[in-house]
Amino acid sequence: MKQETKILGKIWTKRDKSTATTINPPTYRGSTVLFDNYQQMVKAGRHEYEGITYGTDRLPTQRQFEEAMRELEGGAVTRVFQSGIAAIQTALLAFTKSGDHILVCDNAYGPGQRFCRKVLKKFNIDCTIIPANVGADIEQYIQPNTVLILLESPGSITFELQDIPAITAIARQKNIVTVLDATWATPLYLKPFELGVDVSIHSVTKYISGYSDVLAGTVTVNERYGQAFDSFYKQMEIYTPAEECYLALRGLHSLATRLRQHEQSALTIAQWLQTVSIVDNVLHPALPCHPEHHLWQRDFTGSSGLFAFTFKKDYTDTQLAAFIDSLELFHLGYSWGGYKSLLTAAKIMRATPSRYAGKTIVRLSIGLEDCDDLTHDLESGLAMLT
Ligand SMILES: *Cc1c(COP(=O)(O)O)cnc(C)c1O
């Protein structure tokens, strides 16, 4: 039996004669949670009560989703947040203090980098941006006060991969916490803890929820740092609405099936784009031409539906508009991982030398539409540029 089949099969097993046994578990909403007697309340006051004490104490819907994610990832503690960025921010705050230094890879999610520059900086936490394809060479950036490394592999715009086990081996020796944003691969195609990562982050907003109608994120922590993260989470009194947890949990059931289709269509379209004369690089880790393809082959068990390409020529905004606005199936919008195909296009700027600096990166989130239809849409759109 597949690991995910086993984990998801037992989410909703409690049966009670007074309730209907729907396939999906009920959604628990609430601020106040009632105690049965005064004795229980006294225990709660002493932090000795084992039940749920309040809405911010993680109601059952939240706990069910967290537990499913924790098991899928093989971690010790999972907590859900109101967005992926909130998950990143909380993980960074949990493991840093004034006077510390952190390393952040250059292709990490932009708003996360901005949080380091603008917010952590205020608390005297210093940040160094390191190359997007860093590996064992990370050693040269480590300072005596370096406490955390934030990775994202592959990065979700330029798709460079980091050599995760090489980095975590060095970090472990120096007691540096490694945090990996693994949103692209989902918990199904990458097992961060097996590669020595301490903290795994997912933007649930993407493939896990799958319908572009949820904002949520998770942080999963290994045995070594689980307790520390759990205590920090409790201090923050974070609450994630039950509706979001319910939808995230529901999304998990179709994740593997959806992902297979995203993967297949994206590979087909990426391979086709390689044959288009005006296309320069196709940035997809599962293509043999990808510079870190060997790392993807070694560490990942699949690829998802998000990749990008560049052009041989530099087109004006007017020319790009003719291509992009002519598309019928690819819509313009941020985020990704849903059933509808999306496109973003922008020049990227990097803090470290990058093969894509100053180039227009066209990023495609391949949805669940018919793959031939998607290819034809791109084909007629790209014809506007020739
Ligand atoms: C979208 C995204 C996030 C942020 O998730 P939100 O839920 O939109 O806040 C974080 N990391 C990566 C890689 C993302 O693509």
PDBQT file of the ligand as one rigid body, heavy atoms in Angstrom, charges set to zero:
ROOT
HETATM    1  C1  LIG A 401       3.519  30.862  -3.126  1.00  0.00    +0.000 C 
HETATM    2  C2  LIG A 401       4.744  30.466  -2.430  1.00  0.00    +0.000 A 
HETATM    3  C3  LIG A 401       4.949  30.774  -1.087  1.00  0.00    +0.000 A 
HETATM    4  C4  LIG A 401       3.970  31.601  -0.309  1.00  0.00    +0.000 C 
HETATM    5  O1  LIG A 401       2.750  30.986  -0.178  1.00  0.00    +0.000 OA
HETATM    6  P1  LIG A 401       1.406  31.837   0.091  1.00  0.00    +0.000 P 
HETATM    7  O2  LIG A 401       0.489  30.815   0.622  1.00  0.00    +0.000 OA
HETATM    8  O3  LIG A 401       0.989  32.409  -1.231  1.00  0.00    +0.000 OA
HETATM    9  O4  LIG A 401       1.756  32.896   1.081  1.00  0.00    +0.000 OA
HETATM   10  C5  LIG A 401       6.084  30.323  -0.495  1.00  0.00    +0.000 A 
HETATM   11  N1  LIG A 401       6.998  29.616  -1.163  1.00  0.00    +0.000 NA
HETATM   12  C6  LIG A 401       6.849  29.308  -2.452  1.00  0.00    +0.000 A 
HETATM   13  C7  LIG A 401       7.883  28.507  -3.148  1.00  0.00    +0.000 C 
HETATM   14  C8  LIG A 401       5.721  29.729  -3.132  1.00  0.00    +0.000 A 
HETATM   15  O5  LIG A 401       5.576  29.455  -4.425  1.00  0.00    +0.000 OA
ENDROOT
TORSDOF 0
